[in-house]
Amino acid sequence: MISKFLRKLKSILFKSAVTSETPLKKEKKAAKPAKTKTKTKTKTKAINSKKNIETLTTLPGVGAKSAKALYEAGFKTTKAVIAADEKDLLAVSGVGINLVKKLKKLK
């Protein structure tokens, strides 16, 4: 009777120990690459957005604030800003009529 009890106890203890360790190890390995890829993607996006905003500041009359506003409004390149309609540019906060006039002279 005691031997049956010990066998059941061993089977329960060893099964639970094996099953509980194995999934944890797999989860840790799977989680590490996902975190690394996410960090590099966000860093790349942040770097690209900063470069694009700096490029927009090369336009006459466009400063850091208006470049950021233009970028957030969807104008990612200088060509996109120059080709945009006046109404679309005026819809961006921080962009006034004088800036639009300067940009339209570039066409």
N, CA, C and O atoms as a GROMACS GRO file, in nm:
protein
  428
    1MET      N    1   0.082  -0.118   0.000
    1MET     CA    2   0.000   0.000   0.000
    1MET      C    3   0.087   0.126   0.000
    1MET      O    4   0.060   0.220  -0.074
    2ILE      N    5   0.187   0.127   0.079
    2ILE     CA    6   0.278   0.241   0.082
    2ILE      C    7   0.353   0.252  -0.051
    2ILE      O    8   0.377   0.362  -0.100
    3SER      N    9   0.390   0.140  -0.108
    3SER     CA   10   0.461   0.143  -0.235
    3SER      C   11   0.373   0.202  -0.346
    3SER      O   12   0.423   0.277  -0.430
    4LYS      N   13   0.246   0.171  -0.347
    4LYS     CA   14   0.155   0.230  -0.445
    4LYS      C   15   0.146   0.381  -0.424
    4LYS      O   16   0.148   0.458  -0.520
    5PHE      N   17   0.136   0.421  -0.303
    5PHE     CA   18   0.130   0.564  -0.270
    5PHE      C   19   0.256   0.635  -0.317
    5PHE      O   20   0.247   0.742  -0.376
    6LEU      N   21   0.373   0.576  -0.292
    6LEU     CA   22   0.499   0.636  -0.333
    6LEU      C   23   0.510   0.644  -0.485
    6LEU      O   24   0.558   0.745  -0.537
    7ARG      N   25   0.468   0.541  -0.557
    7ARG     CA   26   0.470   0.543  -0.703
    7ARG      C   27   0.382   0.655  -0.758
    7ARG      O   28   0.422   0.727  -0.850
    8LYS      N   29   0.264   0.669  -0.702
    8LYS     CA   30   0.174   0.776  -0.746
    8LYS      C   31   0.233   0.913  -0.715
    8LYS      O   32   0.225   1.005  -0.796
    9LEU      N   33   0.292   0.924  -0.598
    9LEU     CA   34   0.353   1.050  -0.557
    9LEU      C   35   0.469   1.084  -0.650
    9LEU      O   36   0.482   1.199  -0.692
   10LYS      N   37   0.553   0.986  -0.684
   10LYS     CA   38   0.664   1.009  -0.776
   10LYS      C   39   0.612   1.052  -0.913
   10LYS      O   40   0.663   1.147  -0.972
   11SER      N   41   0.512   0.982  -0.962
   11SER     CA   42   0.460   1.016  -1.094
   11SER      C   43   0.403   1.157  -1.096
   11SER      O   44   0.420   1.231  -1.194
   12ILE      N   45   0.334   1.194  -0.990
   12ILE     CA   46   0.277   1.329  -0.983
   12ILE      C   47   0.387   1.433  -0.973
   12ILE      O   48   0.383   1.533  -1.044
   13LEU      N   49   0.484   1.412  -0.887
   13LEU     CA   50   0.592   1.509  -0.868
   13LEU      C   51   0.677   1.524  -0.993
   13LEU      O   52   0.707   1.636  -1.033
   14PHE      N   53   0.715   1.416  -1.055
   14PHE     CA   54   0.802   1.425  -1.171
   14PHE      C   55   0.728   1.476  -1.294
   14PHE      O   56   0.787   1.547  -1.375
   15LYS      N   57   0.604   1.441  -1.310
   15LYS     CA   58   0.528   1.491  -1.424
   15LYS      C   59   0.507   1.641  -1.412
   15LYS      O   60   0.524   1.714  -1.510
   16SER      N   61   0.472   1.689  -1.296
   16SER     CA   62   0.448   1.832  -1.279
   16SER      C   63   0.577   1.911  -1.291
   16SER      O   64   0.576   2.023  -1.342
   17ALA      N   65   0.689   1.855  -1.244
   17ALA     CA   66   0.816   1.925  -1.254
   17ALA      C   67   0.861   1.936  -1.399
   17ALA      O   68   0.910   2.041  -1.440
   18VAL      N   69   0.845   1.832  -1.474
   18VAL     CA   70   0.886   1.832  -1.614
   18VAL      C   71   0.796   1.923  -1.697
   18VAL      O   72   0.846   2.001  -1.778
   19THR      N   73   0.667   1.915  -1.677
   19THR     CA   74   0.576   1.996  -1.757
   19THR      C   75   0.584   2.143  -1.719
   19THR      O   76   0.565   2.229  -1.806
   20SER      N   77   0.612   2.175  -1.596
   20SER     CA   78   0.617   2.316  -1.559
   20SER      C   79   0.747   2.382  -1.604
   20SER      O   80   0.747   2.502  -1.632
   21GLU      N   81   0.857   2.310  -1.611
   21GLU     CA   82   0.984   2.369  -1.652
   21GLU      C   83   0.991   2.387  -1.804
   21GLU      O   84   1.039   2.490  -1.852
   22THR      N   85   0.946   2.293  -1.877
   22THR     CA   86   0.960   2.296  -2.021
   22THR      C   87   0.889   2.415  -2.085
   22THR      O   88   0.951   2.483  -2.166
   23PRO      N   89   0.762   2.444  -2.055
   23PRO     CA   90   0.698   2.559  -2.119
   23PRO      C   91   0.764   2.692  -2.082
   23PRO      O   92   0.769   2.783  -2.165
   24LEU      N   93   0.814   2.705  -1.962
   24LEU     CA   94   0.877   2.830  -1.923
   24LEU      C   95   1.002   2.856  -2.005
   24LEU      O   96   1.027   2.969  -2.047
   25LYS      N   97   1.080   2.753  -2.027
   25LYS     CA   98   1.201   2.771  -2.107
   25LYS      C   99   1.166   2.809  -2.250
   25LYS      O  100   1.231   2.895  -2.308
   26LYS      N  101   1.065   2.747  -2.306
   26LYS     CA  102   1.026   2.779  -2.443
   26LYS      C  103   0.971   2.920  -2.454
   26LYS      O  104   0.998   2.990  -2.552
   27GLU      N  105   0.895   2.964  -2.354
   27GLU     CA  106   0.839   3.099  -2.356
   27GLU      C  107   0.949   3.204  -2.349
   27GLU      O  108   0.943   3.305  -2.419
   28LYS      N  109   1.050   3.180  -2.267
   28LYS     CA  110   1.158   3.277  -2.256
   28LYS      C  111   1.234   3.290  -2.387
   28LYS      O  112   1.267   3.400  -2.430
   29LYS      N  113   1.262   3.177  -2.452
   29LYS     CA  114   1.333   3.181  -2.579
   29LYS      C  115   1.250   3.250  -2.686
   29LYS      O  116   1.304   3.325  -2.767
   30ALA      N  117   1.123   3.225  -2.688
   30ALA     CA  118   1.037   3.286  -2.789
   30ALA      C  119   1.019   3.435  -2.764
   30ALA      O  120   1.002   3.511  -2.859
   31ALA      N  121   1.022   3.478  -2.640
   31ALA     CA  122   0.998   3.618  -2.607
   31ALA      C  123   1.118   3.706  -2.640
   31ALA      O  124   1.099   3.822  -2.677
   32LYS      N  125   1.239   3.656  -2.628
   32LYS     CA  126   1.358   3.738  -2.652
   32LYS      C  127   1.368   3.791  -2.794
   32LYS      O  128   1.388   3.911  -2.811
   33PRO      N  129   1.355   3.708  -2.897
   33PRO     CA  130   1.366   3.763  -3.032
   33PRO      C  131   1.256   3.864  -3.065
   33PRO      O  132   1.279   3.960  -3.138
   34ALA      N  133   1.137   3.843  -3.012
   34ALA     CA  134   1.027   3.936  -3.040
   34ALA      C  135   1.057   4.073  -2.983
   34ALA      O  136   1.030   4.174  -3.048
   35LYS      N  137   1.113   4.080  -2.864
   35LYS     CA  138   1.148   4.208  -2.804
   35LYS      C  139   1.256   4.278  -2.884
   35LYS      O  140   1.248   4.399  -2.906
   36THR      N  141   1.357   4.205  -2.928
   36THR     CA  142   1.466   4.264  -3.003
   36THR      C  143   1.417   4.321  -3.135
   36THR      O  144   1.456   4.432  -3.172
   37LYS      N  145   1.333   4.248  -3.206
   37LYS     CA  146   1.282   4.297  -3.333
   37LYS      C  147   1.197   4.421  -3.314
   37LYS      O  148   1.204   4.513  -3.396
   38THR      N  149   1.119   4.426  -3.210
   38THR     CA  150   1.033   4.541  -3.185
   38THR      C  151   1.117   4.664  -3.155
   38THR      O  152   1.087   4.774  -3.204
   39LYS      N  153   1.220   4.647  -3.076
   39LYS     CA  154   1.305   4.761  -3.043
   39LYS      C  155   1.374   4.816  -3.167
   39LYS      O  156   1.380   4.938  -3.185
   40THR      N  157   1.426   4.730  -3.252
   40THR     CA  158   1.496   4.778  -3.370
   40THR      C  159   1.401   4.844  -3.467
   40THR      O  160   1.438   4.942  -3.532
   41LYS      N  161   1.279   4.792  -3.479
   41LYS     CA  162   1.182   4.855  -3.568
   41LYS      C  163   1.145   4.994  -3.519
   41LYS      O  164   1.134   5.087  -3.599
   42THR      N  165   1.125   5.008  -3.389
   42THR     CA  166   1.087   5.139  -3.336
   42THR      C  167   1.204   5.236  -3.347
   42THR      O  168   1.184   5.354  -3.377
   43LYS      N  169   1.323   5.188  -3.324
   43LYS     CA  170   1.440   5.275  -3.338
   43LYS      C  171   1.454   5.319  -3.482
   43LYS      O  172   1.484   5.436  -3.508
   44THR      N  173   1.435   5.229  -3.575
   44THR     CA  174   1.447   5.262  -3.717
   44THR      C  175   1.341   5.363  -3.757
   44THR      O  176   1.370   5.458  -3.830
   45LYS      N  177   1.218   5.344  -3.711
   45LYS     CA  178   1.111   5.439  -3.743
   45LYS      C  179   1.141   5.576  -3.684
   45LYS      O  180   1.117   5.678  -3.749
   46ALA      N  181   1.193   5.579  -3.562
   46ALA     CA  182   1.224   5.706  -3.498
   46ALA      C  183   1.336   5.778  -3.572
   46ALA      O  184   1.330   5.900  -3.591
   47ILE      N  185   1.436   5.703  -3.615
   47ILE     CA  186   1.547   5.762  -3.688
   47ILE      C  187   1.499   5.814  -3.823
   47ILE      O  188   1.536   5.924  -3.863
   48ASN      N  189   1.418   5.736  -3.892
   48ASN     CA  190   1.366   5.778  -4.022
   48ASN      C  191   1.279   5.903  -4.010
   48ASN      O  192   1.288   5.993  -4.092
   49SER      N  193   1.195   5.908  -3.908
   49SER     CA  194   1.109   6.025  -3.892
   49SER      C  195   1.193   6.149  -3.860
   49SER      O  196   1.162   6.258  -3.909
   50LYS      N  197   1.296   6.134  -3.779
   50LYS     CA  198   1.383   6.249  -3.749
   50LYS      C  199   1.453   6.298  -3.875
   50LYS      O  200   1.465   6.418  -3.897
   51LYS      N  201   1.500   6.205  -3.957
   51LYS     CA  202   1.567   6.244  -4.081
   51LYS      C  203   1.471   6.314  -4.175
   51LYS      O  204   1.507   6.413  -4.238
   52ASN      N  205   1.350   6.263  -4.185
   52ASN     CA  206   1.250   6.324  -4.272
   52ASN      C  207   1.212   6.464  -4.223
   52ASN      O  208   1.195   6.555  -4.303
   53ILE      N  209   1.200   6.480  -4.093
   53ILE     CA  210   1.167   6.612  -4.038
   53ILE      C  211   1.282   6.709  -4.063
   53ILE      O  212   1.258   6.825  -4.097
   54GLU      N  213   1.406   6.663  -4.047
   54GLU     CA  214   1.521   6.749  -4.075
   54GLU      C  215   1.525   6.788  -4.222
   54GLU      O  216   1.563   6.900  -4.256
   55THR      N  217   1.487   6.697  -4.309
   55THR     CA  218   1.485   6.726  -4.452
   55THR      C  219   1.380   6.832  -4.483
   55THR      O  220   1.402   6.919  -4.567
   56LEU      N  221   1.267   6.825  -4.415
   56LEU     CA  222   1.162   6.924  -4.438
   56LEU      C  223   1.205   7.064  -4.394
   56LEU      O  224   1.156   7.163  -4.448
   57THR      N  225   1.296   7.073  -4.300
   57THR     CA  226   1.342   7.205  -4.255
   57THR      C  227   1.430   7.273  -4.358
   57THR      O  228   1.461   7.392  -4.344
   58THR      N  229   1.471   7.202  -4.462
   58THR     CA  230   1.550   7.265  -4.568
   58THR      C  231   1.465   7.353  -4.658
   58THR      O  232   1.518   7.435  -4.734
   59LEU      N  233   1.334   7.337  -4.651
   59LEU     CA  234   1.246   7.423  -4.730
   59LEU      C  235   1.247   7.564  -4.672
   59LEU      O  236   1.258   7.581  -4.550
   60PRO      N  237   1.236   7.665  -4.758
   60PRO     CA  238   1.238   7.803  -4.707
   60PRO      C  239   1.116   7.834  -4.621
   60PRO      O  240   1.002   7.808  -4.662
   61GLY      N  241   1.140   7.888  -4.504
   61GLY     CA  242   1.032   7.926  -4.413
   61GLY      C  243   0.982   7.815  -4.324
   61GLY      O  244   0.894   7.837  -4.241
   62VAL      N  245   1.036   7.696  -4.340
   62VAL     CA  246   0.991   7.582  -4.259
   62VAL      C  247   1.091   7.560  -4.147
   62VAL      O  248   1.208   7.531  -4.170
   63GLY      N  249   1.042   7.575  -4.024
   63GLY     CA  250   1.125   7.551  -3.906
   63GLY      C  251   1.098   7.413  -3.849
   63GLY      O  252   1.030   7.330  -3.911
   64ALA      N  253   1.152   7.389  -3.732
   64ALA     CA  254   1.139   7.258  -3.668
   64ALA      C  255   0.994   7.225  -3.635
   64ALA      O  256   0.948   7.113  -3.658
   65LYS      N  257   0.920   7.322  -3.582
   65LYS     CA  258   0.782   7.297  -3.543
   65LYS      C  259   0.691   7.273  -3.663
   65LYS      O  260   0.610   7.180  -3.663
   66SER      N  261   0.705   7.358  -3.766
   66SER     CA  262   0.620   7.339  -3.883
   66SER      C  263   0.660   7.214  -3.960
   66SER      O  264   0.574   7.150  -4.022
   67ALA      N  265   0.788   7.177  -3.958
   67ALA     CA  266   0.831   7.054  -4.024
   67ALA      C  267   0.770   6.933  -3.954
   67ALA      O  268   0.726   6.839  -4.020
   68LYS      N  269   0.767   6.935  -3.822
   68LYS     CA  270   0.707   6.825  -3.748
   68LYS      C  271   0.557   6.818  -3.774
   68LYS      O  272   0.501   6.710  -3.789
   69ALA      N  273   0.492   6.933  -3.781
   69ALA     CA  274   0.348   6.936  -3.809
   69ALA      C  275   0.319   6.884  -3.949
   69ALA      O  276   0.223   6.810  -3.969
   70LEU      N  277   0.402   6.922  -4.046
   70LEU     CA  278   0.384   6.873  -4.183
   70LEU      C  279   0.405   6.722  -4.189
   70LEU      O  280   0.331   6.651  -4.257
   71TYR      N  281   0.507   6.673  -4.120
   71TYR     CA  282   0.535   6.530  -4.120
   71TYR      C  283   0.420   6.451  -4.058
   71TYR      O  284   0.380   6.347  -4.111
   72GLU      N  285   0.368   6.500  -3.948
   72GLU     CA  286   0.258   6.432  -3.881
   72GLU      C  287   0.128   6.439  -3.963
   72GLU      O  288   0.040   6.354  -3.948
   73ALA      N  289   0.118   6.540  -4.049
   73ALA     CA  290   0.000   6.552  -4.134
   73ALA      C  291   0.008   6.462  -4.257
   73ALA      O  292  -0.089   6.451  -4.332
   74GLY      N  293   0.123   6.399  -4.278
   74GLY     CA  294   0.134   6.306  -4.389
   74GLY      C  295   0.227   6.350  -4.501
   74GLY      O  296   0.244   6.277  -4.598
   75PHE      N  297   0.286   6.467  -4.488
   75PHE     CA  298   0.380   6.515  -4.589
   75PHE      C  299   0.520   6.470  -4.546
   75PHE      O  300   0.586   6.538  -4.467
   76LYS      N  301   0.565   6.355  -4.598
   76LYS     CA  302   0.689   6.293  -4.553
   76LYS      C  303   0.812   6.346  -4.625
   76LYS      O  304   0.922   6.340  -4.570
   77THR      N  305   0.797   6.398  -4.747
   77THR     CA  306   0.911   6.446  -4.824
   77THR      C  307   0.890   6.590  -4.868
   77THR      O  308   0.779   6.644  -4.862
   78THR      N  309   0.999   6.652  -4.911
   78THR     CA  310   0.989   6.789  -4.959
   78THR      C  311   0.908   6.795  -5.088
   78THR      O  312   0.836   6.892  -5.112
   79LYS      N  313   0.920   6.692  -5.171
   79LYS     CA  314   0.842   6.687  -5.296
   79LYS      C  315   0.692   6.683  -5.267
   79LYS      O  316   0.613   6.745  -5.337
   80ALA      N  317   0.655   6.611  -5.163
   80ALA     CA  318   0.514   6.601  -5.127
   80ALA      C  319   0.461   6.736  -5.079
   80ALA      O  320   0.346   6.771  -5.107
   81VAL      N  321   0.543   6.810  -5.007
   81VAL     CA  322   0.501   6.941  -4.959
   81VAL      C  323   0.487   7.038  -5.075
   81VAL      O  324   0.389   7.112  -5.083
   82ILE      N  325   0.583   7.037  -5.166
   82ILE     CA  326   0.580   7.129  -5.280
   82ILE      C  327   0.463   7.096  -5.373
   82ILE      O  328   0.401   7.187  -5.429
   83ALA      N  329   0.433   6.969  -5.390
   83ALA     CA  330   0.326   6.928  -5.481
   83ALA      C  331   0.187   6.940  -5.420
   83ALA      O  332   0.087   6.927  -5.492
   84ALA      N  333   0.177   6.962  -5.291
   84ALA     CA  334   0.048   6.965  -5.223
   84ALA      C  335  -0.032   7.089  -5.260
   84ALA      O  336   0.024   7.192  -5.296
   85ASP      N  337  -0.164   7.077  -5.250
   85ASP     CA  338  -0.253   7.191  -5.273
   85ASP      C  339  -0.242   7.289  -5.156
   85ASP      O  340  -0.205   7.253  -5.045
   86GLU      N  341  -0.276   7.414  -5.186
   86GLU     CA  342  -0.270   7.518  -5.083
   86GLU      C  343  -0.366   7.487  -4.969
   86GLU      O  344  -0.334   7.509  -4.852
   87LYS      N  345  -0.483   7.438  -5.001
   87LYS     CA  346  -0.583   7.408  -4.898
   87LYS      C  347  -0.534   7.298  -4.804
   87LYS      O  348  -0.557   7.304  -4.683
   88ASP      N  349  -0.467   7.198  -4.861
   88ASP     CA  350  -0.415   7.089  -4.777
   88ASP      C  351  -0.307   7.140  -4.682
   88ASP      O  352  -0.301   7.099  -4.566
   89LEU      N  353  -0.221   7.228  -4.732
   89LEU     CA  354  -0.115   7.283  -4.647
   89LEU      C  355  -0.171   7.373  -4.538
   89LEU      O  356  -0.124   7.372  -4.425
   90LEU      N  357  -0.272   7.452  -4.573
   90LEU     CA  358  -0.332   7.541  -4.474
   90LEU      C  359  -0.407   7.464  -4.366
   90LEU      O  360  -0.428   7.516  -4.256
   91ALA      N  361  -0.447   7.344  -4.396
   91ALA     CA  362  -0.518   7.262  -4.297
   91ALA      C  363  -0.424   7.213  -4.186
   91ALA      O  364  -0.471   7.172  -4.080
   92VAL      N  365  -0.294   7.217  -4.210
   92VAL     CA  366  -0.196   7.173  -4.110
   92VAL      C  367  -0.179   7.284  -4.008
   92VAL      O  368  -0.158   7.400  -4.044
   93SER      N  369  -0.189   7.249  -3.880
   93SER     CA  370  -0.170   7.350  -3.776
   93SER      C  371  -0.024   7.395  -3.774
   93SER      O  372   0.067   7.312  -3.782
   94GLY      N  373  -0.003   7.524  -3.764
   94GLY     CA  374   0.132   7.579  -3.762
   94GLY      C  375   0.179   7.624  -3.899
   94GLY      O  376   0.289   7.679  -3.912
   95VAL      N  377   0.098   7.603  -4.001
   95VAL     CA  378   0.132   7.647  -4.136
   95VAL      C  379   0.037   7.759  -4.173
   95VAL      O  380  -0.085   7.743  -4.173
   96GLY      N  381   0.096   7.874  -4.206
   96GLY     CA  382   0.015   7.991  -4.240
   96GLY      C  383   0.021   8.022  -4.388
   96GLY      O  384   0.087   7.953  -4.466
   97ILE      N  385  -0.050   8.126  -4.425
   97ILE     CA  386  -0.059   8.166  -4.567
   97ILE      C  387   0.076   8.211  -4.620
   97ILE      O  388   0.108   8.185  -4.736
   98ASN      N  389   0.156   8.278  -4.538
   98ASN     CA  390   0.287   8.324  -4.584
   98ASN      C  391   0.380   8.208  -4.616
   98ASN      O  392   0.454   8.212  -4.715
   99LEU      N  393   0.376   8.105  -4.534
   99LEU     CA  394   0.458   7.986  -4.560
   99LEU      C  395   0.412   7.917  -4.688
   99LEU      O  396   0.494   7.871  -4.767
  100VAL      N  397   0.283   7.909  -4.708
  100VAL     CA  398   0.229   7.845  -4.828
  100VAL      C  399   0.273   7.923  -4.952
  100VAL      O  400   0.306   7.862  -5.054
  101LYS      N  401   0.273   8.055  -4.945
  101LYS     CA  402   0.318   8.137  -5.057
  101LYS      C  403   0.465   8.111  -5.090
  101LYS      O  404   0.503   8.103  -5.207
  102LYS      N  405   0.548   8.099  -4.986
  102LYS     CA  406   0.690   8.070  -5.008
  102LYS      C  407   0.709   7.934  -5.071
  102LYS      O  408   0.793   7.917  -5.159
  103LEU      N  409   0.630   7.838  -5.028
  103LEU     CA  410   0.644   7.704  -5.083
  103LEU      C  411   0.594   7.695  -5.227
  103LEU      O  412   0.649   7.618  -5.306
  104LYS      N  413   0.492   7.772  -5.261
  104LYS     CA  414   0.438   7.770  -5.397
  104LYS      C  415   0.532   7.839  -5.495
  104LYS      O  416   0.524   7.814  -5.615
  105LYS      N  417   0.620   7.927  -5.447
  105LYS     CA  418   0.718   7.989  -5.536
  105LYS      C  419   0.822   7.887  -5.582
  105LYS      O  420   0.889   7.910  -5.683
  106LEU      N  421   0.836   7.777  -5.511
  106LEU     CA  422   0.933   7.674  -5.547
  106LEU      C  423   0.891   7.591  -5.667
  106LEU      O  424   0.975   7.526  -5.729
  107LYS      N  425   0.763   7.591  -5.701
  107LYS     CA  426   0.713   7.511  -5.814
  107LYS      C  427   0.767   7.555  -5.944
  107LYS      O  428   0.735   7.497  -6.047
   0.00000   0.00000   0.00000
